């Protein structure tokens, strides 16, 4: 597609923007849009502008809708990127919200498909940049769904790269991805954000053989449908943990809310363990049965499920410490089994987990790494 280069005179320099040529009407509208923003700091998407976009889309052949809508929405990204770069995330969010509302209505009115991967991706970026990780995750998954429905190479597009913890620079918030990936690597092999200072990682403490390349091949870069939802849920849990750690640094919400969020994050990771075990043993469906089978196959020992529950209920804090103190894979799975469907029961249990947050998180991740070794 032909490119248009626009020079916008500003005080002492030119702002240079390159965008896709679609037709003369939209070139005029995008020129006004860029000039309004870069010169006057006004974000102006008038109804007239949207009407011209709608007419352009309704006049083209149906098989050109995906490429043309891609080009149109991509032309809004320079302004969105500049807003996010300057921490004006609220305005980036509002820009894409307006475009998505319009596009969804157009799709419904004309009963035709547009590719909305770009709008959903960038509203996700704006949400995550405002630390609204729940909304950001929802929008990112919608972007992925749009990409899968409209592009054969959806796995190379930014939404899937983010949801696969791929630090490729093609995704706009690769810095967030690099942080989460580094945090995960610290706990796998000690080669992440802390540059070898974190010593209690899986490879050392459990003599684990899972390498980072295995983690990517078996899980993070997995493209089989049966693994995708597990992977995305896992990354969502890490994203919530990333947000929680930022809250921790400001010492806000330490007494009640932070332990609750932490317990929810652990709950998400426990679901990841269970779902991965079900891939190994598809005929089993309960965590207890999966735990027993995995322990037997890998010669971890024989877990006494009833006794685990008794010990947990008698003294939750002591039970956690005993599981951690075993410093074994059996202890890790015992802890995960006992926490499944229990971690959220009371504020008191959440507070206890919060006090042991580092050890519990490492133990739960050890289980994920252990299962991935044998998948």
C-alpha angles and dihedrals in degrees: 000000000000116000127222119209114207125193114202113194111227132168106302098345147037126256105219119203128178120201141166120274111229103158138323095267094054092042088058092047095048090047090055090045093054094043092049092052104038096038103033102018090235121137105210122174102163125195088248089060092050091046090056091049089050093049091049091052095045092051098054130081115274092241089059096054096092096050094042095047088047090055093046096050092042088059089065094055099083090064092043092050092049091050093050092045088055092045094249090133094148091063092046088052092050092049093055093040090058092048094047094049090050094045095048090051091048091051091050094046096048098032088226131126124248124182107242097175093115097050093046092045094052095043085052090051090050091049095049090045087057088049092248092136095167094057090039092054092048092050092044090054090049088052089052092049090051091049093049091050095050110026131056090206095050091137090068094052123100099255094058091041089057094044089049094050089243109159093207110147090231087084113075099223097046089138090067090048093049090052094050091044091049090049090052093047092052087061094044104043109346093251099114139086096327094057096230097318093111104082104170094078128138099257093054103035097040100025085239119184097201109120127201089250089056091050089054097044098043099038124356095048094034112133101183110117092230091064101038100083091045090052094047092048089050092052090047089055091051090048091054089048090052089053091047092053090054089052089049092057090059091047091232123142093009098138105052117350100047094055090048093052090045092052089051091051091051089048090055092050090049089056087052090055092049094048092048090050089052089058088057094043108025094173093061122074110174124080092229094054091045091050092051094048094046092048092050095046093048096040094240094141134264114294118215101216096188093050091049090057093045093051092046094050094045096055115356096186095048091046091054091049091048092052092048091044092059089070090203140113089247089056090050093053092043089056093046092048092049093048095048108107090356109070095084099045100103140009087238093059090049090052091052091050090048092056089054096037099130095049095043093049092050091047093051092047089049088062092052091049091047094053092046090056091065101036 
